[in-house]
Amino acid sequence: MNSPTSTQLRDEAAQWAARLASPACTAEERRAAELWRARSPAHAEAWTLATRVEDGLSQLARDHADLLAMADAALLDSAAPRAGRPRWQAVALAAGVAAAGVFLTTLLVGRHGADDTATYESANTVDGRQSLVLADGSKVELDVGSAIEVELRSDARRVALLRGRALFQVAHDSSRPFSVAAGEGRTVALGTRFQVDLRGDAVAVTLAEGAVSVTGTGDLEGRTEQLQPGEELRYGSRPQAWTKRSVDLQAATGWERGRLVFHGAPLAEVLAEVNRYVDQPLRIADPLLAGLPVSGNFIAGDSHLVASALVQTLPISAEEQGREIVLSRRPD
């Protein structure tokens, strides 16, 4: 059987990238796409090219709306006379037209041979989440009120999570390890998808795809842990604060999709998560209510809907008091 040509692979990769960008993409399709990408190094290379072009145009849309309009026009003009043109060629042509105004290749390929350091922050508001594409092609989802410092070197890619939570989709590059420092630990990955959550001195590392190694620093020096998909490592500033457990990935990373998912989580923990995204926070009036178990799937950013759902499922009442919604024990 003949091997597929590079043109065929790029065409297939572009089709996968387009499908994955669709809100209708299913979990089965995502697994199939991952299997396609892992089939060979040539598949992985075509995948990287397709996703970088897609991500570059998305970034261009945010930063240069006028140039995006030029790209759209080029895409329509080029596709009309040649209906059979592969999608990746049309997208590449549109990107080329847009690059007349900005150095898109810098965004997509990055300065591989030079050091590059930058800090990214997301606003502490309901709609403060940010989607980033780093110069090496890695993607970062920054939760509200979060900040990272990124250093891209010729021999390493280093990220420091300064506060908040971030979800990383790492572009494979075996010559430049990708690490994230947070609290008393450092997570190292080579082409994978994982989340790091920093709250005070407490850190949670959750692995969604691939494999990562977490190594303790400071008081945790000497500790190390390998994670598999679906596992989470929690650590703090004390040596005994180092625990691994299995988690529901949909619940752990639901915030990226605007959903907050809980399975028997304590009410206090639920409110801490809900309050990240609302202008009117919820507060527990009676500390004895803090441990009530909560299960549900909530829309991030609507404290009234959350309060209404909690009142229906727990023995509590909710009352607006100024800028807060106060939860109290329901009278018998």
VEXLUM-372002 format. One record per residue: x, z, y of N, C-alpha, C in turn; residue in three letters. Coordinates in steps of 0.001 Angstrom, whole numbers, plus 500000, padded with zeros to 6 digits. Each point is the difference from the previous one (the first is absolute). Example, Ala and Ser with C-alpha at 12.3 -4.5 7.8 and 13.67 -1.06 7.14 Angstrom:
513190507800494310499110500000501190500900500000501200ALA
499650499280501050500820500060501190499230500730501090SER
//
This chain:
500852500000498803499148500000501197500885500000501244MET
499702499124500956500793499935501218499737501206500883ASN
501072500473500665499851501125500923499346499510501278SER
499204500841500651499365499579501251501042499772501083PRO
499754499038500864500919499737501101499835501064501073THR
500982500045500906499930500974501087498788499751500879SER
499631498701500150498817499668500800498740500557499356THR
499889499850498679498843500535499290499925501519500127GLN
501151500641499877500022501464500096499600500460501394LEU
500485499322501033499642500394501365498507499817500234ARG
499458498913499444498566499742500146499199501111499313ASP
500398500355498775499292501056499276500141501339500717GLU
501200500287500515500227501265500702499126500092501240ALA
499875498885500732499163499990501201498539500250499654ALA
499551499429498877498619500225499574499774501471499643GLN
500983500604499313499875501431499687499977500837501283TRP
500902499682500939500062500766501250498687499907500760ALA
499408498798500021498724499825500694498898500801499313ALA
500006499988498662498959500736499281500144501505500220ARG
501240500512499968500212501430500180499614500463501397LEU
500067499086500965499625500359501379498493500056500184ALA
499254499499499015498546499982500110499399501367499682SER
499014500455500770499330501275499692499299499984498653PRO
499713498789499477499291499888498723500937500036498796ALA
501296500120500251500970500012498894499747501200499091CYS
499976499770498686499701501057499041501274500646499465THR
499847501148499356501147500687499401500622499146498895ALA
499163499287499243500510499134498935500863498878500576GLU
499574499442501125500781498940500625501324500530500530GLU
499994501224500527501252500584500486500980500216498851ARG
499481500431498845500875500188498839500532498646499511ARG
499141498980500021500431498671499577501076499455500945ALA
499839500253501295500995499547500972501338500684499751ALA
499962501299499687501235500731499731500694499451498758GLU
499229499652498978500575499414498791500617498634500309LEU
499334499219500851500547498697500394501324500184500714TRP
500069500955500925501225500221500767501149500449499098ARG
499709500791498972501035500551499128500423499038498891ALA
499413498801499962500261499082498891501444499519499979ARG
500616499820501174501389499531500055500542500227501402SER
501331499965500173500569500108501351499501498912500938PRO
499764498794499455499504498908500836498597500301500518ALA
499160500605499134498664500406500437500101501046501113HIS
500906500968499821500160501066501002500460499443501334ALA
500916499004499952500494499401501236498894499237500721GLU
499199499253499244498887499266500607498983500958500598ALA
499771501107499298499069501026500489500470500567501333TRP
501293500326500078500548500575501228499836499042501167THR
500275498709499778499848499008501057498551499926500476LEU
499067499939499063498586499859500360499499501203500776ALA
500324501209499535499504501208500661500653500198501357THR
501262499591500142500645500147501303499390499061501026ARG
499663498800499601499337499072500926498639500543500405VAL
499217500480499004498677500571500291500133501184500949GLU
500932500914499694500160501205500822500526499653501382ASP
500878499006500057500528499596501300498925499456500905GLY
499091499196499450498906499477500808499056501100500432LEU
499787501001499126499139501125500375500612500767501160SER
501332500231499926500673500697501092499936499163501267GLN
500149498694499856499928499100501147498636500069500650LEU
498962500131499172498635500082500530499829501220500877ALA
500665501098499604499872501236500785500778499912501306ARG
501161499353499960500892500032501155499898498780500903ASP
499563498859499449500002498760500777498753499190499663HIS
498883500376500610498736499327499698500041498523500400ALA
500689499672501091500056498606500432500779499152499011ASP
501082500561499455500780499256499038499248499851498682LEU
499195501002499661499195499890498777499021498838500134LEU
499433499810501195499078498887500203500709498666499768ALA
501265499903500434500783498799499735500174499797498500MET
500263501112499291500194499915498554498726499553499312ALA
498860500548500442498721499614499405499737498511500211ASP
500303499518501202499775498588500285500871499125499109ALA
501254500414499823500908499227499142499503499995498574ALA
499470501142499569499496500099498632498822499051499780LEU
499080499960500977498831499134499863500388498530500076LEU
500896499679500963500400498611500170500746499475498788ASP
500861500879499420500806499547498876499172499879498735SER
498962500848499861499209499995498774498989498861499988ALA
499521499588501168498933498999500047500390498662499384ALA
501137499369500388500290498690499445500516500038498574PRO
500441501189499512500571500090498666499348501165499275ARG
498780499766499487499197501075499424500682500659498822ALA
500908499285499345500640500567498822501231500813500299GLY
500338500195501277501204500742500356499929501429499465ARG
501012500496499284499992501384499521499916500969501166PRO
499324501103499768499773500964501081501301500535500568ARG
500990500201499134501242500599500521500679499074500989TRP
499876498658499787500606499071500939499297500050501352GLN
498659500099499963499247500063501258500329501269500758ALA
500054501115499281500331501265500653501407499955500575VAL
500942499417499245501377499911500480500085499138501251ALA
499222498887500029499987499143501172499451500739501205LEU
498898500740499788499422500768501108500997501018500511ALA
500699500644499089501010500981500412501104499336500789ALA
500368498774499596501054499302500715499614499683501422GLY
498739499594500203499526499717501353500023501267500838VAL
499500501115499426499977501255500752501398500465500336ALA
500965499694499140501367500464500217500632499340501212ALA
499351498979500571500536499392501210500034500993501140ALA
499112500999499948499955500980501081500727501282499687GLY
500112500386498717500682501237499620500840499714498780VAL
500988500874499737500859499825498835499319500605498784PHE
499063499232499411499260500490498853500911500257498818LEU
501084499221499880500893500189498859500652501374500044THR
500187500550501182500537501348500092499018500998499415THR
498700499787500263498970500889499464499914499894498488LEU
500054498761499463499787499795498578501226500312499165LEU
501170499544500427501199500131499187500816501214500396VAL
500049500286501285500732501170500455501472499718500193GLY
500685500929500638501433499874500244500733500670498867ARG
500100499313498884500539500585498778501436500461500170HIS
500748499306500819501409500341500111500290500999501102GLY
499000500403500761500246500896501124499187501269499857ALA
500498501060500622499276501264499980498849499928500986ASP
498873500635499655498809499935500831499279501332499880ASP
499843500722501111499346501305499996498839499983500979THR
498860500542499564498816500025500865499117501167499604ALA
499202500476500947499032501069499759498598499451500218THR
499100500335499074498611499552500090499087501219499991TYR
499018500025500901499065501113500097498571499477500030GLU
499092500736499382498574499656500079499288501048500840SER
498981499575500708499272500906500885499206501020499194ALA
499833501162500571499228501062499338498538499886500412ASN
499424498825499699498609499726500341499283499462498765THR
498692499882500101499197499555498855500486498664499471VAL
500341499067500909500428498662499585501504499821500155ASP
500757501073499807501437499958500262500869499448498888GLY
499426499684498836500816499495498895500697498699500380ARG
501219499811499460500758498789500289500473499347498712GLN
500021498665499993500575499230498902501265499332500518SER
501113500241499319501288499468500434500586499094498934LEU
500757498996500439500820499189499106501435500129500505VAL
500858500640499208501386500194500402500771498690499862LEU
501183499962500607500788498774500010500439499562498615ALA
500009500915499019500399499628498631498814499516499173ASP
498792499968500595498806499577499288499188501134499428GLY
500503501221500045499246501153499513498834500291500931SER
498911500497499420498803500322500771499832501519500074LYS
499527500472501135499760501423500197498632500192500632VAL
499192500858499395498743500421500608500216501403500562GLU
499909500126501325500171501300500656498634500626500240LEU
499809501211499478498754500704500239499956500476501450ASP
498863500496500441499864500480501374500992501137500252VAL
500523500060501226500901501069500380501272500066499195GLY
500508498849499564501187499965499151501144499278500720SER
501231500247499532501163499348500602501114499861498969ALA
500686498859500051501147499766499131501155499451500829ILE
501204500260499524501205499397500561500600499123498914GLU
500228498734500315500466499030499012501397499521500369VAL
500895500045499031501357499478500172500260498965498905GLU
500114498736500394500290498920499062501452499584500163LEU
500775500239498951501428499700500024500302498884498999ARG
501210499506500036500397498944499080500119500503498575SER
500135501342499823500166500556498654498909500993499611ASP
499062500296500907498966500987499691498844499874500978ALA
498814500472499543498819500072500846499527501453499974ARG
500053500650501151499708501424500076498839500257500958ARG
499066500810499524498845500376500819499922501516500036VAL
499717500545501159499743501438500141498549500164500445ALA
499215500728499193498626500312500402500063501218500911LEU
499721499796501269500119501068500992498773500896500009LEU
498848499414499757498757500782499909498907499113499415ARG
498994500643499419498837499273499523500174499394498617GLY
499394498840499797499922499388498679500229498497500104ARG
500692499449499015500286498562499986499948499487498577ALA
499487498776499859499918499321498710500936498797500057LEU
500935499927499056501038498976500019499810498993498870PHE
500087498709500337500077498920499014501373499371500203GLN
500931500329499105501399499675500216500329498594499496VAL
500627499194500849500491498687499599501229500189499125ALA
500030499325498864501103500178499056501312499467500571HIS
501028500812499950501347499616500426500962500978499343ASP
500508499640498816500829500927499228501318500330500694SER
500419499146500946501257500267500697499840501003501130SER
498761500303500376499747500944501092498911500981499572ARG
500364501128499416498996500999499587499127500416501178PRO
498735500266499697499021500426501008499713501474499771PHE
500273500846501003499783501443499850499180500535501158SER
499226501047499700499187500672501018500334501488499968VAL
500501500523501111500302501426500120498813500705500652ALA
499591501128499392498895500789500556500207501440499578ALA
500038500912500972500214501398499659501294500193499239GLY
499934500790498924501187500313499200500143499054498808GLU
499824498701500237500112499071498885500128498568500458GLY
500448499145499066500160498579500273499474499209498806ARG
499175498988500277499424499150498961500672498635500040THR
500463499532498844500692498713499915499197499060499109VAL
499827498745500468499219499018499243500653498637500121ALA
499748499142499013500447498608500030498801499099499695LEU
499254499638501015498851499128499789498848500734499358GLY
499236500731500761498928500826499449499019500363501099THR
498934500716499638498983500423500962499791501507499841ARG
500269500742501070499871501449499927499642500568501368PHE
499532501244499969499541500684501208500778501291500178GLN
500307500311501264500648501269500334499170500675501084VAL
499655501261499763499133500765500904500747501267500405ASP
500230500183501307500733501152500518499076500836500869LEU
499808501260499589499184500944500775500779501290500135ARG
500516500259501212500877501150500179501270499780499208GLY
500323500936499090501159499795499130499576499609498588ASP
498697499725499811499482499608498689499929498470499912ALA
500513499462498893500051498553499808499351499651498667VAL
499249498891499996499429499470498764500405498541499884ALA
500639499644498883500387498619499718499111499507498862VAL
499250498924500239499060499456499012500399498575499669THR
500143499703498712500415498667499574498797499194499531LEU
499820498803500600498906499119499613500456498908499044ALA
501184499425500246500524498930499150501509500143499885GLU
500559499523498880501447500001499835500535501344499571GLY
501145500374500548500636501281499663500829500473501177ALA
500043501305500204500823500582501056500722501224499455VAL
501065500349500677500743501209499690500012500872501246SER
499632501258499848499984500939501124501110501026499787VAL
500853500167500992501122500926499923499882501037501096THR
500189501265499640499923501069500973501227500056500886GLY
499805500450501235501094500209500939499884501420500543THR
500988500447500740499951501344500569499854501053498924GLY
498992500865500127499763501060499017499586499455498645ASP
499572498751499959499561499392498737501082499115499379LEU
501204500079500512501080499174499475500199500266498511GLU
500177498930499246500161500127498556498736499696499228GLY
498845500020500694498741499659499339499808498495500052ARG
499485499415498920499700498572499966498831499746499074THR
499231498976500308498800499705499209499741498494500014GLU
499701499462498828499587498600499885498470499973499913GLN
499364499148500805498546499899499985499555498696499357LEU
498864500066499325499333498837499444498709499772500795GLN
499455498774499960498761499745500744498907501000499661PRO
499340500514501050498955500991499804500508501431500043GLY
501298500188500256500552501351500091500338500342501446GLU
499930501289500295500286500505501343500943501187499903GLU
501005500015500844500918501138500084499794500705501326LEU
499790501309499926499874500810501214501202500942500100ARG
500582500081501187501121500914500201499972500553501415TYR
500721501098500190500071500642501303501401500483500262GLY
500121500970500882501328500501500368500524501029499017SER
499155500478499080500434500990499013500261499326498662ARG
501062500408499279500346499357498720498853499996498996PRO
499150501043500019498912500044499019498848499068500364GLN
500009499476501223498932499095500436500348498573499599ALA
499952499753498687500371498682499455499132499772498777TRP
498874499309500172499047499843498903499554498555499889THR
499854499533498763499538498637499736498661500050499300LYS
499106499059500338498691499962499375499479498567500006ARG
498985499730499186499321498712499998498884500042501036SER
499779498870500684498982499948501053499170498734499862VAL
498852499992500667499149498823500102500524499171501176ASP
500552498826499713500591499194501059498969499538501025LEU
498762499728499562498969499599500938499740501101501025GLN
500049501241499525499792501124500909501223500228500888ALA
501184499894499410501225500303500747500281498982501098ALA
499646498736499776500320498947500971498763499379500641THR
498838500613499807498761499442500541500012499860501508GLY
500750500843500704500036499945501463500428498630500517TRP
500830499287499209500441498680500417498821499047500143GLU
498948500220499211498807499156500036498896500617500849ARG
500297501086500714498991500640500829499067500908499233GLY
500390500410498773499168500873499175500761501286499688ARG
499256501097499908500558501298499617499294500417498717LEU
500752500055498904499434500237498674500496501347499470VAL
499074500812499498500339501330499492499339500238498647PHE
500710500694499127499482500377498691500230501497499803HIS
499023500794500391500116501436499826501034500655500896GLY
500296499403501139500986500565500931499393501172500775ALA
500796501035500334499492501125500795499499499522501361PRO
498940500620500476499404499598501273501019500018501136LEU
500867500998500039500999500089501075500923498785499981ALA
500387499559498805500864498820499866499263498741500435GLU
498725499923499659499185498843500391499890499903501520VAL
499735501131500646499847499982501456501310499650500692LEU
501118500468499452501295499662500596500213498490499978ALA
499563499362498912500141498549499888499005499284500908GLU
498748500428499987498962499376500823500369500080501479VAL
500537501153500425500271500220501410501159499169500542ASN
500746499337499127501050499090500474499396498854500816ARG
498775499630499680499446498739500489498811500151500949TYR
499630501206500382498781500179500792500305500580501374VAL
499119499690500944500099500586501335499314501369500048ASP
499033500200499118499281501272499933500310500649498647GLN
500961500902499945500435500561498720498983500971499397PRO
500126500197498691499174500970499281500817501272499782LEU
499321501146500124500688501289499840499169500922499135ARG
500675500763499137499329500974499141499895501329500734ILE
498775500515500134499818501287500675500306501167499072ALA
499696499856498719500200501054499014501149499614499072ASP
501139500721500030501144499664499154499662499971498513PRO
498945500711499585499623500023498585499484498639499520LEU
499676499114500945499522498664499638501146499028499722LEU
501212500384500347501138499081499956500254499423498619ALA
499690500762498960500307499548498653498890499244499298GLY
498872499786500659498894499266499366500462498605499592LEU
499742499578498756500455498675499540499141498878500578PRO
500673498926500414499318498861500610500382498727499252VAL
498990499219499665500223498686499417499189498989500801SER
500615498880500333499265498999500764500914498912500524GLY
499384498971500550500698498854500566499462499813501420ASN
500819500326501002499547500027501388500673498905500827PHE
499320499569501058500569499057500950500845500783500999ILE
501260499647500113500883500690500943499536499740501429ALA
499936501072500802499683499842501413498604500409500415GLY
499140500409499052498626500386500351499740501419499522ASP
500245500977500857499855501402499624498545500378499756SER
499056499335500679498589500325499807499525499605498603HIS
500422498850499530499637499577498651500600500937498956LEU
501234500413500220500645500930499067499264501328499984VAL
499671500514501192499289501275500079498650499914499305ALA
499284498889500202498702499821499362500122499995498482SER
501022499319499481500199499952498548500359501368499450ALA
500811500755500720500397501326499537498807500955499972LEU
499144499905501000498817500868500060499072499723498825VAL
499935498744499571499113499643498894500527500438498636GLN
501314500188499899500586500296498690500567501406499863THR
500171500708501114500581501348499966499047501004500652LEU
500149501279499682499131501029500605500447500359501415PRO
500023498994500871500466500216501370499044499347500988ILE
500145500381501252499267499371501105501023499520501017SER
499604499051500836500902499444501007499341500067501364ALA
500779500377501005499471500117501365501058499527500982GLU
499586499160500951500918499562501045500210501128500999GLU
501262500302500251500360501010500989501089499411500880GLN
499618499495501152500959499360500888500558498747499358GLY
501315499922499880500658498823499434500210500129498503ARG
499420501012499373500180500211498573498671499954499258GLU
500095499787498691498870500193499102500386501162499099ILE
499263501083500118500354501235499307499174500123498718VAL
500686500252498886499362500160498706499899501486499668LEU
498783500449499677499756501407499686499276500105498674SER
499994501190499437499269500228498755498501499909500266ARG
499301499253499159498563499840500159499287501295499612ARG
499074500459500845499270501236499663499199499804498703PRO
499965501020499192499228499936498734498492499999500312ASP
//
